[in-house]
Every structure is written in C-alpha cells, then in structure tokens.
Amino acid sequence: MSAEGCLIIRLKKSSTNRTGLQVELVFQITQHTRDEQLLLSFIKYFDCGRYRQRKGGLAGDFIVSRLSDLTDKIIPFFEIYPIKHQKKADFELFKNHILLFYFYIINYKTMSAPLLKTKAGLL
C-alpha cells in the first residue's frame, strides 16, 4: 500500500450517540477501473470489504470499514507484511486509533459523554 491506499479516521457529529460523536475508521485502496478485478480479489482474499466504482467510472475503491474486519483481518495482515516508507507512520497512528476506539467501547457504559470527549482530546 503506497499512494493508492488510505487510512481514514473521520469524526462526525451524531444526534444518536450518547457522546454526540461518531467515529468512522476506513481502510481504502483506489485503482483505475482496468484493475477492478484486483480490487475484487481483495474482497475474496480478506473475506471482507466492498467494491465501489467512483463517479465518472475511471477509478474504483476497495473499502473496509467494519471494526471487526479492520482488527481481525486488515491490521494483522500489515503486522505480518509491514508497510514501508512514509505510510508506515500513518498505519501505526491508524492502528492506535482503533485500539483507543476499542478502549472507549469497553468503557462506554462507565464513562460520561464529557469524559469520553475529554479523553479523545475534543474538549
């Protein structure tokens, strides 16, 4: 994974979550549509994710956003086959955010919304 791969962490306002926030973690690989079969093979290999063709039809994405798929399939793959160069630091940050996210899920019932926001560095 180099220029075509993205590790996305989105924080959105949410009226349905107790904290008022929704965290979205996404692993995405983008390729020209001529490589659609390659992206579809990732779905089969990892047994997760989905394919989305971009508007305009020139590119497509392999997208994984289910937390369990990220922790059980994507992260372990890159632990075995490490990312090199500048994206390595991005991967480590992404992995650490996923671990923090699990911490908040585990402690969700015992922590108040302001405390969760404070620990996430949002207040």
C-alpha positions in Angstrom: 0.0 0.0 0.0 1.5 3.3 -1.0 0.0 6.2 -3.0 -3.2 4.3 -3.7 -4.0 3.3 -0.1 -5.8 5.4 2.5 -6.3 5.0 6.2 -9.2 7.3 7.1 -10.3 8.4 10.5 -13.5 10.5 10.5 -15.2 12.1 13.5 -18.7 13.3 12.8 -21.4 14.9 15.0 -24.1 12.4 15.8 -27.5 13.0 17.4 -28.0 9.3 18.0 -24.8 8.6 20.0 -24.6 9.4 23.7 -21.3 11.2 23.2 -22.7 13.3 20.3 -19.9 11.9 18.1 -19.5 9.1 15.7 -16.1 7.7 14.8 -15.6 6.1 11.4 -12.4 4.2 10.6 -11.9 3.2 7.0 -9.2 1.3 5.1 -9.4 2.1 1.3 -7.4 1.2 -1.8 -8.1 3.0 -5.0 -7.2 1.8 -8.5 -8.1 2.6 -12.1 -11.1 0.6 -13.3 -8.9 -1.5 -15.5 -7.8 -3.1 -12.2 -11.3 -3.7 -10.9 -10.6 -7.5 -10.7 -7.6 -6.9 -8.5 -9.8 -4.9 -6.0 -12.5 -7.6 -6.2 -9.8 -10.2 -5.4 -9.1 -8.3 -2.1 -12.7 -8.9 -1.1 -12.2 -12.6 -1.6 -8.8 -12.7 0.0 -9.7 -10.8 3.1 -13.3 -12.1 3.2 -14.5 -8.6 3.9 -15.0 -5.2 2.4 -16.8 -3.9 -0.6 -16.1 -2.5 -4.0 -17.3 0.9 -5.1 -16.9 2.4 -8.5 -16.3 6.1 -8.4 -18.4 8.7 -10.2 -17.1 9.2 -13.7 -16.1 5.5 -13.9 -12.4 5.9 -14.1 -11.5 4.5 -10.7 -12.8 2.1 -8.0 -12.2 1.5 -4.3 -11.8 -1.5 -2.1 -13.3 -0.3 1.2 -13.2 -1.9 4.7 -15.0 0.0 7.5 -16.3 -2.7 9.8 -14.3 -2.5 13.0 -14.0 -6.3 13.5 -12.7 -6.7 9.9 -10.1 -4.0 10.5 -8.9 -5.5 13.8 -9.2 -9.2 12.7 -8.1 -9.1 9.1 -6.5 -5.8 7.8 -4.3 -4.9 10.8 -2.9 -8.4 11.3 -2.1 -8.6 7.5 0.0 -5.4 7.8 1.6 -6.7 11.0 2.8 -9.7 9.1 3.6 -7.8 5.9 4.7 -4.3 7.2 4.1 -1.2 5.2 7.3 0.6 4.3 8.3 4.2 3.9 6.1 7.2 4.9 2.8 5.3 5.1 4.2 3.2 8.0 3.7 6.0 10.5 0.2 6.6 9.1 -0.6 2.9 9.7 0.7 3.0 13.3 -1.5 6.0 14.0 -4.5 4.3 12.4 -3.8 1.1 14.4 -3.5 3.1 17.7 -6.8 4.9 17.0 -8.5 1.6 16.5 -7.1 0.4 19.9 -8.3 3.6 21.5 -11.7 3.1 19.9 -11.9 -0.4 21.5 -11.0 1.1 24.8 -13.9 3.6 24.6 -16.3 0.8 23.6 -15.3 -1.3 26.6 -15.6 1.7 29.0 -18.6 3.3 27.3 -21.1 2.3 29.9 -19.0 3.6 32.8 -17.8 6.9 31.3 -19.8 10.0 30.9 -20.0 11.7 27.5 -17.9 14.7 28.6 -15.2 12.4 30.0 -15.1 10.4 26.7 -14.8 13.7 24.7 -12.0 14.9 27.1 -10.1 11.6 26.8 -10.4 11.8 23.0 -8.9 15.3 23.1 -12.1 17.0 21.9 -12.8 19.4 24.8 
